[in-house]
Amino acid sequence: MAAVRALVGSRFAAASAFASLSPGGRTPSQRAAIHLSAPQPAAKVALVLSGCGVYDGTEIHEASAILVHLSRGGAEVQIFAPDVPQMHVIDHTKGQPSESESRNVLTESARIARGTITDLAKLNAANHDAAIFPGGFGAAKNLLCCIAPVLAAKVLRGVEVTVGHEQEEGGKWPYAGTAEAIKALGAKHFVKEVAEAHVDQKNKVVTTPAFMCHTALHHIHDGIGAMVQKVLELTGK
């Protein structure tokens, strides 16, 4: 499950105007057209990871899909993770804790970031247009003790989010009960399909169900794409 919040408003970039024309130069209207078509600055997005692996860190497929769609959208991405010990390490072949192991969240997240990662303590909201929090149980265990959309509900009173459907529907939505936890925190839950995203225009929060739904991977990828597109639209870039 992935949740996104746009942290700051769009930045304004001033483009330099040419002071003179070369021989055969353009008319003022032509120069204005060139000025207006100058490349816009890329959206600056912080991607916050919580380890590497769905049961004790970041859901890797979600993080990868987010990076793909941000790349396609022309965003400038900086990846962060807290420099703290993981709550515990899970053996993903068994789904059980590995009592003899201890791992660091930043070090494990660097696997997804291909080594280019920054301590979360150094994240400055003023330097970014949006922050994205992929899902995975690490969001609950290593960040703020709640999954990504509940994180938004916990810090923003009355925020609108989605985790998909509110009924399990024969196992298709195995975590549907999360919607009630969101409502209990005073937030508003909106029913969405897995390939959709919900936008809270007031709080500038975008959420999508992702792996809250038991479905084919490409549907989850499409939903994350919808989420990223909405986030980039909110930044105005």
C-alpha positions as CSV (number, residue, x, y, z in Angstrom):
1,M,0.0,0.0,0.0
2,A,1.5,3.3,-1.0
3,A,0.6,6.8,0.3
4,V,1.8,10.1,-0.9
5,R,1.7,13.7,0.4
6,A,2.7,16.8,-1.6
7,L,4.8,18.7,1.0
8,V,5.1,22.1,-0.5
9,G,3.6,24.2,-3.3
10,S,5.0,24.4,-6.8
11,R,8.2,26.3,-7.2
12,F,8.5,29.1,-9.7
13,A,11.5,29.2,-12.1
14,A,12.6,32.3,-13.9
15,A,14.1,31.8,-17.4
16,S,16.7,34.1,-18.6
17,A,15.9,36.2,-21.7
18,F,18.4,36.8,-24.5
19,A,19.7,40.3,-24.5
20,S,20.4,40.4,-28.2
21,L,19.7,38.6,-31.4
22,S,22.2,36.9,-33.7
23,P,22.0,37.8,-37.4
24,G,18.7,36.7,-38.8
25,G,17.2,36.9,-35.3
26,R,13.5,36.3,-34.4
27,T,10.7,38.8,-33.9
28,P,9.6,39.6,-30.3
29,S,6.6,37.3,-30.6
30,Q,8.8,34.5,-31.8
31,R,11.2,35.1,-28.9
32,A,8.2,35.1,-26.5
33,A,7.1,31.7,-27.8
34,I,10.6,30.3,-27.3
35,H,10.6,31.7,-23.7
36,L,7.3,30.2,-22.9
37,S,8.3,26.8,-24.2
38,A,11.5,26.6,-22.1
39,P,11.8,23.4,-20.1
40,Q,9.9,23.5,-16.8
41,P,11.8,22.5,-13.6
42,A,11.4,18.8,-12.6
43,A,9.3,17.9,-9.6
44,K,11.5,17.2,-6.7
45,V,10.2,14.0,-4.9
46,A,11.4,12.4,-1.7
47,L,10.9,8.6,-1.6
48,V,10.9,7.3,2.0
49,L,11.8,3.7,2.5
50,S,11.6,1.5,5.6
51,G,13.9,-1.4,4.8
52,C,13.9,-4.1,2.1
53,G,11.2,-6.8,2.0
54,V,7.5,-6.8,2.5
55,Y,7.4,-8.4,5.9
56,D,10.0,-6.3,7.7
57,G,10.6,-3.4,5.4
58,T,9.5,-1.7,2.2
59,E,7.4,-3.7,-0.3
60,I,10.0,-3.9,-3.1
61,H,7.6,-4.1,-6.0
62,E,5.8,-1.0,-4.9
63,A,9.1,0.9,-4.5
64,S,10.3,-0.2,-7.9
65,A,7.0,0.7,-9.6
66,I,7.1,4.2,-7.9
67,L,10.6,4.8,-9.2
68,V,9.6,3.7,-12.7
69,H,6.6,6.0,-12.9
70,L,8.5,8.9,-11.4
71,S,11.3,8.4,-14.0
72,R,8.7,8.4,-16.8
73,G,7.2,11.5,-15.3
74,G,10.5,13.3,-15.4
75,A,10.8,13.8,-11.6
76,E,14.0,14.3,-9.7
77,V,14.0,11.7,-6.9
78,Q,16.0,11.6,-3.7
79,I,15.7,8.4,-1.6
80,F,15.6,8.5,2.2
81,A,15.4,6.0,5.1
82,P,15.9,6.2,8.9
83,D,19.3,5.2,10.2
84,V,17.9,2.9,12.9
85,P,17.8,-0.8,13.7
86,Q,14.9,-2.7,12.2
87,M,12.2,-3.8,14.6
88,H,13.1,-7.3,13.7
89,V,14.2,-9.4,10.7
90,I,11.8,-11.8,9.0
91,D,12.8,-14.9,7.1
92,H,10.7,-14.3,4.0
93,T,10.8,-18.1,3.1
94,K,9.0,-18.9,6.3
95,G,7.2,-15.6,7.3
96,Q,8.8,-15.9,10.7
97,P,11.3,-13.8,12.7
98,S,14.9,-14.7,12.4
99,E,16.0,-14.4,16.1
100,S,19.7,-14.4,15.4
101,E,19.7,-11.5,12.9
102,S,19.8,-7.7,13.3
103,R,19.7,-5.3,10.4
104,N,19.7,-1.5,9.9
105,V,16.8,0.2,8.0
106,L,19.1,2.6,6.1
107,T,21.5,-0.2,5.1
108,E,18.7,-2.5,3.9
109,S,16.9,0.3,2.1
110,A,20.1,1.1,0.2
111,R,19.6,-2.3,-1.6
112,I,16.5,-0.8,-3.3
113,A,18.2,2.6,-3.8
114,R,21.2,0.9,-5.5
115,G,23.4,2.6,-2.8
116,T,22.3,6.2,-3.4
117,I,20.4,7.0,-0.2
118,T,20.3,9.6,2.6
119,D,19.5,9.5,6.3
120,L,15.8,10.4,6.8
121,A,16.9,12.8,9.6
122,K,18.4,15.0,6.8
123,L,15.1,15.4,4.8
124,N,14.1,19.0,4.6
125,A,10.5,19.5,3.3
126,A,11.5,22.9,1.8
127,N,13.7,21.0,-0.7
128,H,11.0,18.8,-2.1
129,D,7.6,19.1,-3.8
130,A,6.3,15.8,-2.5
131,A,7.1,12.8,-0.4
132,I,6.1,9.2,-1.2
133,F,5.8,6.4,1.3
134,P,5.6,2.9,-0.2
135,G,3.9,0.2,1.7
136,G,5.2,-3.0,3.3
137,F,5.1,-3.9,7.0
138,G,8.3,-1.9,7.5
139,A,6.2,1.3,7.3
140,A,4.4,0.0,10.4
141,K,7.4,-1.5,12.2
142,N,10.2,1.0,11.4
143,L,8.5,4.4,10.7
144,L,5.4,5.4,12.7
145,C,3.8,2.1,13.7
146,C,1.2,2.2,11.0
147,I,0.8,1.2,7.4
148,A,1.3,4.0,4.8
149,P,-2.4,5.3,4.5
150,V,-2.9,5.0,8.3
151,L,0.3,7.0,8.7
152,A,-1.5,9.8,6.8
153,A,-4.6,9.4,8.9
154,K,-2.6,9.5,12.1
155,V,-0.9,12.8,11.3
156,L,-3.6,14.7,9.4
157,R,-7.0,15.0,11.1
158,G,-9.8,14.4,8.7
159,V,-7.6,13.4,5.7
160,E,-9.1,11.4,2.8
161,V,-7.4,8.1,1.9
162,T,-8.1,4.7,0.3
163,V,-7.0,1.2,1.0
164,G,-9.4,-0.1,-1.6
165,H,-12.6,-1.9,-0.6
166,E,-14.1,-2.2,2.9
167,Q,-15.2,-5.9,2.6
168,E,-12.8,-8.9,2.1
169,E,-15.0,-10.2,-0.8
170,G,-13.8,-13.8,-0.6
171,G,-10.2,-12.9,0.1
172,K,-9.7,-10.4,-2.8
173,W,-9.3,-7.6,-0.2
174,P,-7.6,-9.4,2.8
175,Y,-6.8,-6.2,4.6
176,A,-10.2,-4.6,4.2
177,G,-10.5,-4.1,8.0
178,T,-7.9,-1.4,7.8
179,A,-10.6,1.0,6.5
180,E,-12.2,0.8,9.9
181,A,-8.9,1.7,11.6
182,I,-8.6,4.7,9.3
183,K,-12.1,5.8,10.2
184,A,-11.4,5.4,13.9
185,L,-8.6,7.9,13.6
186,G,-11.1,10.5,12.3
187,A,-10.0,10.1,8.7
188,K,-12.3,9.5,5.7
189,H,-12.0,6.3,3.7
190,F,-13.0,6.2,0.0
191,V,-13.6,2.9,-1.8
192,K,-11.4,2.6,-4.9
193,E,-10.4,-0.2,-7.3
194,V,-6.8,-1.4,-7.3
195,A,-5.8,0.5,-10.5
196,E,-7.2,3.8,-9.1
197,A,-5.9,6.5,-6.8
198,H,-7.7,8.8,-4.5
199,V,-6.8,12.5,-4.2
200,D,-7.4,14.6,-1.1
201,Q,-7.2,18.0,-2.7
202,K,-7.3,19.9,0.6
203,N,-4.5,18.1,2.2
204,K,-2.6,17.2,-1.0
205,V,-2.6,13.5,-0.2
206,V,-2.8,10.7,-2.8
207,T,-3.3,7.1,-1.9
208,T,-3.8,3.8,-3.9
209,P,-4.6,0.3,-2.7
210,A,-1.6,-1.5,-4.2
211,F,-1.0,-4.8,-2.3
212,M,-4.0,-4.3,-0.1
213,C,-5.7,-6.2,-3.0
214,H,-4.9,-9.8,-4.0
215,T,-4.6,-9.4,-7.7
216,A,-2.2,-9.6,-10.6
217,L,1.0,-7.5,-10.3
218,H,0.3,-5.4,-13.4
219,H,-2.9,-4.1,-11.8
220,I,-1.0,-2.9,-8.8
221,H,1.6,-1.4,-11.1
222,D,-1.2,0.5,-12.9
223,G,-2.6,1.8,-9.6
224,I,0.8,3.1,-8.5
225,G,1.1,4.8,-11.9
226,A,-2.2,6.6,-11.3
227,M,-1.0,7.7,-7.9
228,V,2.3,9.0,-9.2
229,Q,0.6,10.9,-12.0
230,K,-1.8,12.6,-9.6
231,V,1.1,13.5,-7.3
232,L,3.0,15.1,-10.1
233,E,-0.1,17.0,-11.2
234,L,-0.4,18.4,-7.6
235,T,3.1,19.7,-7.8
236,G,2.2,21.6,-11.0
237,K,5.3,20.3,-12.8
